[in-house]
Amino acid sequence: MLGFFLGVVGLLSVMGALYWRWRKQIDEELAEGASIEWAHFNKHEPEFIKDMDEAKFREIYKRVHEPRFPGYAFAAFATFLLSLPITLMALTAIIWGAQATGVIPEPVDVADRLLIDDGELRFFRDTPPEAALYYVRDLGGFYYFFGVLIVWLFIVAFYMRRFHARRPGYLRDEIIRSRE
């Protein structure tokens, strides 16, 4: 588990450094675009931005034109990786509790149903009866697979809802909204 965490921290550090570098480049490009737009509005529509200073305009311009998807994708991926051990621990506890209370049958009980009266398996004729127990125990992996899948779907739903809820409008709309 320690190796997993160190690998995750290393991977997220590299991804974070790449994201930071990309973000710096985007900020420079946005500053250049904001100064061009500011000059355009001052020249052609000065009454539209008469009560606004250039710093406020740059902030609005950045909010409107900044690519938001890479940040949300990085956050979702980091949440995936960091939630995996917690998810597996929670699923193990849930499955253990369900088996202890009888909600999920024990693998031995299910394996007994696969046997025919003479000790052969129904599905696999050339295997010993103990193989049924291993087969049924391996089927328990579906609980983990679908549990991790459901948790990851919740993570994606959370970030996508947040992404769309915080979506800015067009530049003109945001300038008008900032006046209110």
Secondary structure as GFF3:
##gff-version 3
##sequence-region A 1 180
A	DSSP	alpha_helix	2	44	.	.	.	ID=ss1
A	DSSP	alpha_helix	54	65	.	.	.	ID=ss2
A	DSSP	alpha_helix	69	101	.	.	.	ID=ss3
A	DSSP	alpha_helix	107	113	.	.	.	ID=ss4
A	DSSP	alpha_helix	130	139	.	.	.	ID=ss5
A	DSSP	alpha_helix	141	165	.	.	.	ID=ss6
A	DSSP	alpha_helix	171	179	.	.	.	ID=ss7
###
